[in-house]
Amino acid sequence: MSVLVCFHDRCFDGACSAAVFTRFYRQCIDAKAEFRYQGMMHRAGQLFDAELFNADENAIVDFKYSSSERLTWWFDHHQSAFLTEADAEHFRKDHSGKKFYGPDYRSCTKFIAETTGKHFGFKAPELADLIHWADLIDGAQYPDIPTAVEMRAPATQLTLVIEGTTEPDFCVRLIPELLSRPLEEIAALPYIRKAFEELYARHLKSIELLRERAELNAGVVFFDVADQHVEGFNKFIPYYLFPSAVYCVGVSSSKERIKIAVGSNPWSNSHKIANLASICERYGGGGHAKVAAISLPPSELERARGVAAQIVQELRATSSLGAGE
């Protein structure tokens, strides 16, 4: 039996979701199955190529739904899980018992672990630490801002490498390690350590870059670093620099896309009424109520800047801090 697992690439929760699904499948479905992994990235246009689902069983974890008849398993927790209403209707009509949607979960990793436990009797106590950190990181449940930005815990160091690496199929290579080693051992592997040290030096530079570029007004931080052609920066830096911020909107670029990142400060006590996923869905993006994003083609930088300006204006109007902050 061949199994293809498509997962959210360059994402700690995505890689952990693929690892937990693999353990579940081997323990509860077929111990001898042969696995392949395919990282998926949000981009403008069609997300799923026609020939993608070419295994005996095909799974998607922590990524949008596909109505392909070749898709066997699906787990996701994002509010914006469905590209179209037709996809949502296709999911609602599915009676395979192998496709699950959990928008109330902070992480897809924990969603998979608990859902397969409920429906298939899956148990993997040795993965408890992995599941804990995936839930903490994807749900932005850090106890304080320095924990998120200074990256002293192995899981946060691994997250920096996952989000910042340019090595093709890095997460594909990482998934077997997540299944066989504790996070401390993985973070200490020479190739991981080398990548972390290089990316952490870049991380420190990005803090200074955002210190120069970011501006706080009416509770909303805005920055535009599209001219720097770097996308993989820590999304908590704006709150590290501006602890009183409620929301943040940032424009960045890479060879593949222009990204508009929209987030809310997990440590702010201000009442947050804006649903960021719903806002981003208007422009073809999505995510969660508290953190979301929009991807546009690299050629549409001016449009991206216009969209970002509209979102900033909307968030500043709804911010409970008021224009005087």
N, C-alpha and C positions, 0 to 999 in steps of 0.2 A: 504494500500500500504506500503510495507516495502522497505526501501532504505538503501543500504550499501555504505558508502563513504570510499574509501581507500585513504590515504593521506600520504605525506612524514612525517614520524615520527621524533621526536626529532628535529624539525625544526619550527621556528616561522612562517615562510611563509606557511609551510604545514598545521599547525593547523589553521591559519587564513583563508587559502583557503577552508578548510573543513567547517569552520564557515560561510563564505560568500556563499558558495554553498548551505548550508542548508537553510540560509535565503532566497536565491533566489528560491529554490525549493518550500518552504512553501508559498512564496508570489505569485509565478507565475505558479506553476504546481499543487501542492496538499497540502493544508494547514493541512490536517490530517495525512500526511505520518508519519510513524514511522522510526526513523533513528538509524542505528548502524554505528560504526566507526572502522576502522582497520588501525593501523599505519603500514607503509611499510618502510623497511630499505634496502639500497643497500647492496648486498652481492654477493659473487662469486656464479655462477650457476643460476638456475631457480629462478625467482623472484615471480612468481605467481603460487600458488598451484591450482591444478585442481578443487578443491571443494571451492575455495575462493568466487567466485561470486554466492552466493546462495540466494540473495534477489529478490524481484520482479523487482527492478531496481538497477543496480550496477554502481557506479561512481568511477573514479580515478581522483584525483586532485594533481597537483604538483609532479607527479611521472610518470614513463615511461609508454608507451603505451602497451596495451595487445590486441591481435587479437581475444580474446575469443568472441564468438558470444553472450555470456551472458553480456558483457560489454555494458552499455547503454549510459553513459556520460563519457567524458574525456576532461580535461583541463590541458595543461602543457606548460611551457615556456622554458625548457632546450634545448640547442642545441642537446644534446645527448638523445633525447626523445624516440628514437626507438632502441630496442635491435638488430633488424635485418632489412635488406632491405625489407624483406617480410612483416614485421610489418608496415614499412613506406608505402608500396604499398597498404596494407590493409586499412590504414587510408585514403590514397588518393582516394580510391574507395568507401569510406563510404559516403552515402547520407542521413544519418539520421537527419542531422542538429543539432546533440547533441554532436559532438566531435570537439574540437577546439584546434589549435596549435598556440602559439604566442611567437616565439623565440626572438622577438624584445622587449618584456616586461622584466623589471627588476624583477618583482615579479608575481607569479601566482595569488595572491590575487587580485591585481589590474586588471590583465588580465581577471579573472572571472567576476569581478564587471562591467568592461566596456563592455565586450563581451555580457554578459547577458542583460545589459542595451540596447545595440544596437539591439539584436535579439529578446528579449522577453519583453522589457520595464521595466526591473528591476531597482528599485531605493531604496536605503537604506542610507539616509543621516546620520542616527545615527551610521553607521559603518565607517564614513569618517576617524576618527582618527585611527581606526584599520587598514584600508587600507593604510593610509599614512605611518604608522610605518612599516607595512609589506614591503612596497615598499622601504622605506629608508633602512631597515635592510638587506633585501635580495639583494638589489642593492648596498650595501656598500656605501650609500650616506651620511654617517656621515660628519658633517662639519669639524671635526678634529679628530685626533687619540685619544686624551683623552676621547672624548665623547664615542667612541667605546670601549675603554678598562676600563675606570673608572666606567662606568655603573651607572650614576646618574639618568637617566630617567627610569620610570617604565617599559617601553617596553624593554629596554636593560636588566633590571634586570630579567624580565620574560623570555627573550631569554636565559640568563645564566641557569635558572632553567630548561627550556625545553631541552636544549642541554646537560646538565650535569646530569639530574636525572637518577637514575637506577630503579625508580618505574615503574613496568609494567603498561601500558595503562595510563600513566600520561596525555598525550595529549588527549586521549579519554575523560578523566574526565574534562579536561580543556575546550574543545570546547563549551559546553553549557555555561560556564562562559563568554567566548569571545562573545557570542551572547547576553548576558543579562546584563553585567556590563562594565563600562569604565575600561581602563587598570590600572588606578591609584587604583581603588578598588580591582582589581584582584591581583595586586602586593602586596597589604596590607593584603590579606587574611592570617590568621595565618599559615596555612600549606605551603603557598607559601613563606611567609617571613622567616619561619624557614629554608626551603630548600635553599633560596637565601643566607642567612647568612652563612650556612655551605659551600655552593659552592663558595661563594665569598672568604672565607678564603682559600679554595683550589685554587681558581683563583690566589690569591696573591702568593701562593707557586709555581704555574705553571709559573708565571712571572719570579721568581728566578730560576726555573729549566731551562727555555729556555735561561735565561741570561747566565747560565753555559754551556749549550749544543750547542746553536746556533752559527753559524759562518757566517759572511758576506764575500763573495768573488766575485768580478766581477759583483756586483749588485744583486747577488742571495744569500738569506739566506737559509742555510740548517740546519736541526736538526733531531736527531734520539732519540726518547724517548720510543721506543718500549719496552725496559726493565722495564718501569714504569707501563705498563698495564693501562694507562689512555688515553682515546680518546677524551673526551669532553673538550678541551681547547679552549680559545678564539683565533680565527684565525688572529686577528689583533695584537696580542702581538709581533710577530716578527718586525712589522713596528713601534711599540711603542718603541722597543729596538733599532732598526736600521732604523731611518727615511729615510735614503738615499737608502734603498733597493728598487729594482724594482720588484723582484719576490721572492717567498718563496716556499720551498719544505720541507715537514715534514713527518717523518715516526712515526706512533703510533700504539698501539695495544689495543685490548679488547678481551673478550672471544669469540666474534663472528667473528672478522676479523682483518686483518692487513690493515691499511689505509695509503695510500700515498696522502697527501693533497697538492695541487698545487695552488698557488694563486699569485695575483699581487697586488701591493701597490696602493690603490685608491687615495692616496695623492701624489704620485710621478708624477712629470711633465715629466719624461722621456718617450719617445715614445715606446710603447709596441707593438711589431710586432707579438709576439707568440700567437697563439690561443690555450689556455690551454685545452679546451675541446677536440680539435682535437688531441693534444698530448696524452691525457689520453685515448682516444678511441683506440689508437694502442695497449693498454695493457688491454682492456676490461672495462675501466672506462669511464668517461665523465663528463658533467656539462655545464658550460658556458665558453665563450671565456676568461673571466678574472678570473674565479675560477672554479676548477674542482677537481676530486678525483678518486682514484682507490681503489677498495676493493679486497683483496686476502684472501684466507683461512688462519686461524691462523697458520697452519703448514708451510706456505711458507714465513717465515720471510727473509731468505737469498735472495730469489728471489725478494721480495719487496725492499730490500736494493739495489740490483742490478738495478732494474727498476728506483728507485729514483736517483741513481748515474747517470744513462743515461739521465734522465730528467734534472738534475742539470747541467750536461755538456752541453746539448743542450741550456738551457736557458742562461747560462753564455756566450756561443758563440754568442747568439743573443742580449744580453743585450747592450743597448746603452751606458752604463756607461764605458764599457771596463774593461780589466783585471786589470788595475791599481787602481780601486776604492776599 
